[in-house]
Amino acid sequence: MSSPDSKTSLKQDTKLTHSGREPRSFHGFVNPPIVHASTVLYPDVETMVTGGQTYSYARRGNPTTDSLENALKDIEGAEGVKIANSGLNAVALAIMSCVKSGDHILIADTAYGPTRHFADTVLPSIGVSVEYYDPSLGSEIRSLFRAETAAVFTEAPGSLSFEMQDIPAIAEAAREIDASVLMDNTWASPLFCQPLALGVDLSIQAGTKYIVGHSDAMLGTVASSERAWEKLDALCGAMGCHVAPDDIYLGLRGLRTLSVRLERHQRNTFEILDWLKGQPQIGTLRYPALKSDPGYEIWKRDFSGSSGLFAFDFVDGTTKEQNFKFLNALKLYGLGYSWGGFESLAIPVRLKGMRTATPFDVNLQSVRLHIGLEDPEDLIKDLDQALEKAFG
Ligand SMILES: *Cc1c(COP(=O)(O)O)cnc(C)c1O
């Protein structure tokens, strides 16, 4: 087997299959073992005091963790990768690694709700000032820069409203003032968007979603550029971050089939969107891979595919009761948070309190769907009967 370095020239699907695996290191077994560990023993005290072996203590590294980190390092073209306990934990660690007391951080107004909660509670308590910005700003974001601006947080498409951001323009502007750029890239996964190649310093994934892919574990990942790596690595070391090897393994296992799953999620989603377009109760479809979407041009330029998550608005005049009736009538779509597993899900979109920098009609009746791997014909029939119950 070749060294990991030679894998960087391979295509993404090949990396998904081969990266992070070294069967020769584990008696030829295809997959790495799940190493349950704390203590690592040394052959003698000299090796111990000189740090003369690869592993020293499981908090500082473990072959199962290394396997997932190395795979993602190849796939994201990163200097290094850190695995976190959840997507939110990955967001928090990435932000903490690039701000300190007295700094200012700009956060997209469309950021994931719990990211806002972290920013509104923890960051002010350590002396970091938080400012939300209009996600439609590209290079004009310069007008918000202050002497103490240390980081710009982006997420594309944004949570619930699916607005796109001009990441390369933001990254170029931030580079001029040496501010770090972070991107929550959960929607596209590293397969359909490569944040580091767009100029981002820290690329964040809620691994819970498409990487794990089976709704059975929680993980977060942060892939770092060369300039951001030292601080991220040092922070995670100092904070004692460690993720259980069983969950890491579920991430690795999910990663191997990411490409085939996403292809199907994408295909099913287009079929369902096509059908939704023709329904009189449905208004705007929020999915940047649709030509009708305001974010389409950016999506086409920066992304190579789309996933199974989108939202739609019901037509004007729809009541909250009709929206809820529709959701309650669904049989194949589970009512539940999170997404990215094999199954379809639905939630009502509630943006109250989630937009502070840009106007947004919080009374809009909208639904977010995750389209799973079921047969799309069944999924359409289910939507049809639920619309009939709510509006019929
Ligand atoms: C789900 C999600 C997260 C958080 O991931 P968890 O694993 O649930 O903590 C972060 N960002 C986005 C865009 C998400 O959808």
The ligand as a MOL file (V3000), in Angstrom:
LIG
                    3D

  0  0  0     0  0            999 V3000
M  V30 BEGIN CTAB
M  V30 COUNTS 15 15 0 0 0
M  V30 BEGIN ATOM
M  V30 1 C -26.6880 19.6960 12.6070 0
M  V30 2 C -25.8310 20.8520 12.2590 0
M  V30 3 C -24.7960 21.2460 13.0880 0
M  V30 4 C -24.5540 20.6320 14.4360 0
M  V30 5 O -24.2800 19.2760 14.3990 0
M  V30 6 P -24.5610 18.3460 15.6750 0
M  V30 7 O -23.7800 17.1310 15.3920 0
M  V30 8 O -26.0300 18.1470 15.7390 0
M  V30 9 O -24.0460 19.0950 16.8680 0
M  V30 10 C -23.9940 22.2910 12.6830 0
M  V30 11 N -24.2070 22.9070 11.5150 0
M  V30 12 C -25.1970 22.5600 10.6860 0
M  V30 13 C -25.3620 23.2900 9.4010 0
M  V30 14 C -26.0430 21.5200 11.0270 0
M  V30 15 O -27.0520 21.1930 10.2190 0
M  V30 END ATOM
M  V30 BEGIN BOND
M  V30 1 1 1 2
M  V30 2 1 2 3
M  V30 3 2 2 14
M  V30 4 1 3 4
M  V30 5 2 3 10
M  V30 6 1 4 5
M  V30 7 1 5 6
M  V30 8 2 6 7
M  V30 9 1 6 8
M  V30 10 1 6 9
M  V30 11 1 10 11
M  V30 12 2 11 12
M  V30 13 1 12 13
M  V30 14 1 12 14
M  V30 15 1 14 15
M  V30 END BOND
M  V30 END CTAB
M  END
